[in-house]
Amino acid sequence: MIISSRFNRFMHGVVLRELGALRYLQIREHKLALRPFYLTHDTLKQLLKVLDFDYPREKGGKPFSYKKLTTHDMLAHIAFIELVMAENGFEPKYLQEFKEEIKNV
């Protein structure tokens, strides 16, 4: 199943926005440090696609567009981004809200 436009908007409007607000981000797996705050959302998105070893690629090695991903692939990529955030001591607001929501269930 290919991801929906709502899922794509969640990725751009919530996940990448929160990551882009960080002043400093270290990705230990690649021995890389960057300042996402100074990158455009598109540059940050493309960089994350390249750094995620499990991100699906075309035969030439070019990462797929988000629109071509399956739901599983998109969730795996979001998990990669959340892992990078956690390694830097940052928990996204949407996860905090989700935790509060399930406490009340």
N, CA, C and O of each residue as an XYZ file, in Angstrom:
420
protein
N       0.838     -1.176      0.000
C       0.000      0.000      0.000
C       0.887      1.246      0.000
O       1.777      1.372      0.842
N       0.658      2.139     -0.912
C       1.405      3.386     -0.988
C       0.824      4.362      0.045
O      -0.380      4.366      0.301
N       1.698      5.185      0.629
C       1.236      6.087      1.688
C       0.254      7.114      1.139
O       0.276      7.455     -0.044
N      -0.588      7.587      2.013
C      -1.597      8.568      1.619
C      -1.010      9.977      1.686
O       0.057     10.196      2.259
N      -1.718     10.908      1.097
C      -1.267     12.302      1.141
C      -1.324     12.837      2.572
O      -0.541     13.718      2.930
N      -2.236     12.319      3.392
C      -2.304     12.756      4.802
C      -1.057     12.310      5.563
O      -0.535     13.046      6.400
N      -0.586     11.099      5.265
C       0.621     10.577      5.891
C       1.824     11.420      5.453
O       2.694     11.745      6.261
N       1.858     11.764      4.176
C       2.927     12.590      3.634
C       2.921     13.969      4.298
O       3.981     14.504      4.624
N       1.735     14.543      4.497
C       1.635     15.845      5.169
C       2.079     15.754      6.620
O       2.693     16.687      7.137
N       1.774     14.631      7.291
C       2.242     14.431      8.664
C       3.767     14.437      8.704
O       4.374     15.051      9.582
N       4.371     13.753      7.755
C       5.832     13.687      7.707
C       6.431     15.077      7.520
O       7.362     15.456      8.231
N       5.897     15.834      6.568
C       6.441     17.166      6.285
C       6.053     18.191      7.345
O       6.890     18.977      7.789
N       4.800     18.184      7.745
C       4.295     19.228      8.629
C       4.592     19.023     10.097
O       4.599     19.986     10.863
N       4.840     17.784     10.510
C       5.057     17.524     11.935
C       6.469     16.998     12.201
O       7.238     17.621     12.934
N       6.803     15.865     11.612
C       8.077     15.209     11.921
C       9.263     16.067     11.477
O      10.141     16.371     12.284
N       9.294     16.455     10.214
C      10.421     17.244      9.724
C      10.474     18.630     10.348
O      11.558     19.181     10.541
N       9.336     19.190     10.659
C       9.317     20.512     11.292
C       9.944     20.455     12.681
O      10.714     21.341     13.052
N       9.618     19.421     13.446
C      10.198     19.294     14.789
C      11.694     19.039     14.710
O      12.462     19.615     15.480
N      12.110     18.191     13.799
C      13.533     17.907     13.644
C      14.273     19.148     13.158
O      15.379     19.434     13.616
N      13.673     19.876     12.243
C      14.293     21.085     11.707
C      14.445     22.198     12.716
O      15.245     23.111     12.512
N      13.693     22.141     13.804
C      13.781     23.173     14.833
C      14.982     22.974     15.754
O      15.336     23.880     16.508
N      15.609     21.810     15.702
C      16.759     21.537     16.565
C      17.962     22.364     16.137
O      18.199     22.564     14.946
N      18.716     22.842     17.117
C      19.920     23.622     16.827
C      21.110     22.744     16.470
O      21.980     23.155     15.702
N      21.152     21.543     17.022
C      22.302     20.662     16.817
C      21.817     19.226     16.800
O      20.957     18.847     17.594
N      22.359     18.440     15.911
C      21.956     17.049     15.800
C      23.190     16.209     15.471
O      23.906     16.473     14.505
N      23.413     15.199     16.294
C      24.531     14.298     16.063
C      23.964     12.952     15.614
O      23.039     12.419     16.227
N      24.527     12.417     14.545
C      24.119     11.099     14.062
C      25.346     10.206     14.219
O      26.222     10.161     13.355
N      25.382      9.504     15.335
C      26.571      8.730     15.711
C      26.895      7.623     14.725
O      28.063      7.327     14.474
N      25.867      7.017     14.171
C      26.054      5.909     13.231
C      26.947      6.320     12.056
O      27.675      5.495     11.502
N      26.884      7.592     11.686
C      27.656      8.104     10.554
C      28.804      9.018     10.978
O      29.535      9.544     10.138
N      28.953      9.203     12.302
C      29.967     10.128     12.833
C      29.795     11.500     12.192
O      30.730     12.075     11.635
N      28.570     12.002     12.291
C      28.182     13.237     11.629
C      27.452     14.136     12.611
O      26.665     13.664     13.431
N      27.712     15.415     12.528
C      26.976     16.399     13.314
C      26.522     17.502     12.365
O      27.263     17.912     11.471
N      25.308     17.971     12.567
C      24.793     19.033     11.716
C      23.861     19.930     12.504
O      23.467     19.623     13.629
N      23.526     21.029     11.892
C      22.616     21.995     12.501
C      21.361     22.085     11.641
O      21.297     22.892     10.713
N      20.356     21.249     11.951
C      19.151     21.211     11.118
C      18.407     22.539     11.047
O      17.695     22.807     10.079
N      18.573     23.365     12.069
C      17.893     24.656     12.124
C      18.242     25.518     10.913
O      17.434     26.335     10.470
N      19.437     25.334     10.387
C      19.900     26.161      9.271
C      19.639     25.544      7.900
O      19.939     26.163      6.879
N      19.090     24.345      7.865
C      18.811     23.669      6.600
C      17.363     23.889      6.182
O      16.482     24.040      7.028
N      17.122     23.907      4.880
C      15.746     23.945      4.415
C      15.118     22.576      4.690
O      15.829     21.585      4.859
N      13.802     22.526      4.733
C      13.127     21.247      4.977
C      13.454     20.236      3.883
O      13.609     19.047      4.162
N      13.558     20.700      2.646
C      13.854     19.787      1.547
C      15.274     19.227      1.670
O      15.490     18.037      1.439
N      16.234     20.069      2.028
C      17.612     19.601      2.209
C      17.686     18.606      3.349
O      18.341     17.571      3.228
N      17.023     18.907      4.454
C      17.010     18.004      5.603
C      16.366     16.671      5.235
O      16.859     15.607      5.611
N      15.270     16.738      4.504
C      14.567     15.521      4.083
C      15.469     14.645      3.212
O      15.553     13.435      3.426
N      16.139     15.248      2.240
C      17.017     14.487      1.352
C      18.207     13.910      2.109
O      18.623     12.782      1.846
N      18.749     14.670      3.039
C      19.871     14.203      3.844
C      19.472     12.992      4.693
O      20.224     12.022      4.788
N      18.304     13.052      5.301
C      17.830     11.930      6.120
C      17.600     10.676      5.284
O      17.851      9.563      5.747
N      17.127     10.853      4.066
C      16.925      9.702      3.176
C      18.253      9.013      2.894
O      18.321      7.784      2.872
N      19.301      9.790      2.679
C      20.616      9.231      2.373
C      21.225      8.564      3.604
O      21.862      7.517      3.487
N      21.037      9.159      4.781
C      21.643      8.638      6.004
C      20.950      7.393      6.555
O      21.554      6.626      7.305
N      19.703      7.193      6.191
C      18.948      6.023      6.656
C      19.311      4.828      5.768
O      18.879      4.743      4.618
N      20.112      3.906      6.318
C      20.576      2.746      5.542
C      19.422      1.886      5.035
O      19.550      1.243      3.993
N      18.305      1.862      5.747
C      17.179      1.006      5.383
C      16.179      1.686      4.448
O      15.187      1.074      4.052
N      16.432      2.936      4.097
C      15.504      3.660      3.222
C      15.543      3.062      1.814
O      16.628      2.859      1.268
N      14.385      2.778      1.218
C      14.348      2.173     -0.122
C      14.961      3.085     -1.189
O      14.784      4.303     -1.170
N      15.679      2.463     -2.112
C      16.347      3.203     -3.169
C      16.056      2.584     -4.528
O      15.701      1.411     -4.644
N      16.219      3.413     -5.548
C      16.106      2.923     -6.927
C      17.375      2.146     -7.257
O      18.310      2.118     -6.457
N      17.413      1.522     -8.418
C      18.574      0.702     -8.793
C      19.868      1.497     -8.816
O      20.926      0.949     -8.506
N      19.815      2.762     -9.172
C      21.009      3.602     -9.216
C      21.439      4.114     -7.856
O      22.467      4.782     -7.746
N      20.673      3.816     -6.821
C      21.007      4.256     -5.472
C      20.292      5.519     -5.023
O      20.437      5.941     -3.876
N      19.523      6.122     -5.915
C      18.792      7.339     -5.564
C      17.607      6.970     -4.665
O      16.847      6.059     -4.992
N      17.444      7.681     -3.519
C      16.313      7.383     -2.614
C      14.962      7.656     -3.286
O      14.811      8.596     -4.066
N      13.990      6.805     -2.956
C      12.629      6.995     -3.451
C      12.016      8.281     -2.904
O      12.407      8.768     -1.843
N      11.068      8.810     -3.631
C      10.245      9.903     -3.142
C       9.338      9.358     -2.046
O       8.989      8.178     -2.061
N       8.955     10.204     -1.100
C       8.019      9.769     -0.055
C       6.734      9.226     -0.671
O       6.125      8.306     -0.125
N       6.320      9.784     -1.797
C       5.076      9.370     -2.434
C       5.117      7.926     -2.923
O       4.069      7.308     -3.110
N       6.312      7.383     -3.133
C       6.448      6.018     -3.647
C       6.647      4.982     -2.535
O       6.733      3.785     -2.808
N       6.720      5.437     -1.300
C       6.961      4.512     -0.193
C       5.700      3.769      0.213
O       4.583      4.268      0.075
N       5.914      2.573      0.713
C       4.802      1.842      1.331
C       4.644      2.366      2.757
O       5.519      3.059      3.274
N       3.534      2.031      3.376
C       3.300      2.445      4.757
C       4.406      1.911      5.661
O       4.897      2.628      6.533
N       4.797      0.664      5.459
C       5.863      0.056      6.263
C       7.176      0.832      6.135
O       7.843      1.107      7.133
N       7.539      1.182      4.904
C       8.783      1.918      4.672
C       8.752      3.304      5.319
O       9.748      3.756      5.884
N       7.605      3.970      5.233
C       7.482      5.301      5.831
C       7.574      5.213      7.350
O       8.243      6.032      7.979
N       6.900      4.216      7.947
C       6.977      4.057      9.404
C       8.396      3.721      9.848
O       8.837      4.183     10.901
N       9.111      2.929      9.069
C      10.503      2.604      9.391
C      11.380      3.848      9.320
O      12.284      4.022     10.136
N      11.115      4.706      8.351
C      11.893      5.943      8.224
C      11.586      6.903      9.385
O      12.491      7.543      9.920
N      10.328      6.996      9.762
C       9.967      7.830     10.917
C      10.629      7.273     12.175
O      11.091      8.043     13.016
N      10.682      5.958     12.317
C      11.350      5.343     13.468
C      12.840      5.693     13.476
O      13.410      5.939     14.539
N      13.469      5.716     12.309
C      14.871      6.125     12.214
C      15.040      7.563     12.702
O      15.957      7.860     13.467
N      14.161      8.444     12.261
C      14.232      9.852     12.667
C      14.011      9.990     14.172
O      14.711     10.756     14.833
N      13.046      9.256     14.712
C      12.788      9.298     16.153
C      13.983      8.754     16.940
O      14.292      9.261     18.018
N      14.649      7.737     16.417
C      15.841      7.190     17.059
C      16.957      8.232     17.105
O      17.613      8.401     18.133
N      17.166      8.922     15.998
C      18.178      9.977     15.955
C      17.834     11.074     16.967
O      18.715     11.574     17.666
N      16.571     11.441     17.042
C      16.146     12.450     18.016
C      16.403     11.969     19.443
O      16.916     12.720     20.273
N      16.048     10.723     19.723
C      16.227     10.171     21.067
C      17.703     10.117     21.447
O      18.059     10.398     22.591
N      18.556      9.762     20.506
C      19.989      9.731     20.778
C      20.537     11.112     21.116
O      21.600     11.236     21.724
N      19.808     12.141     20.720
C      20.203     13.512     21.014
C      19.423     14.102     22.185
O      19.494     15.304     22.444
N      18.676     13.250     22.892
C      17.953     13.696     24.075
C      16.715     14.507     23.790
O      16.301     15.319     24.618
N      16.115     14.303     22.632
C      14.937     15.069     22.253
C      13.779     14.126     21.977
O      13.918     13.150     21.240
N      12.631     14.430     22.578
C      11.421     13.663     22.306
C      10.426     14.561     21.576
O      10.066     15.623     22.083
N       9.982     14.148     20.398
C       9.043     14.981     19.644
C       7.744     15.232     20.418
O       7.294     14.390     21.196
N       7.164     16.394     20.190
C       5.922     16.757     20.872
C       4.788     15.795     20.544
O       3.951     15.508     21.400
N       4.754     15.295     19.307
C       3.660     14.398     18.940
C       3.733     13.090     19.723
O       2.703     12.472     19.989
N       4.942     12.660     20.095
C       5.058     11.458     20.934
C       4.628     11.749     22.366
O       3.999     10.910     23.011
N       4.965     12.928     22.858
C       4.532     13.321     24.196
C       3.005     13.377     24.263
O       2.399     12.901     25.224
N       2.390     13.963     23.234
C       0.931     14.046     23.174
C       0.306     12.655     23.094
O      -0.725     12.397     23.716
N       0.930     11.760     22.328
C       0.421     10.401     22.201
C       0.487      9.679     23.551
O      -0.449      8.969     23.919
N       1.577      9.855     24.282
C       1.713      9.223     25.599
C       0.631      9.713     26.559
O       0.056      8.926     27.312
N       0.360     11.006     26.526
C      -0.700     11.563     27.367
C      -2.064     11.003     26.973
O      -2.902     10.703     27.824
N      -2.262     10.869     25.670
C      -3.540     10.359     25.169
C      -3.778      8.908     25.608
O      -4.891      8.555     25.996
N      -2.746      8.075     25.547
C      -2.960      6.667     25.916
C      -3.001      6.467     27.432
O      -3.495      5.443     27.904
N      -2.492      7.424     28.193
C      -2.624      7.341     29.654
C      -4.089      7.434     30.065
O      -4.517      6.818     31.041
N      -4.838      8.206     29.312
C      -6.243      8.447     29.645
C      -7.178      7.359     29.134
O      -8.390      7.442     29.334
N      -6.638      6.358     28.487
C      -7.483      5.289     27.923
C      -7.697      4.205     28.948
O      -8.380      3.219     28.669
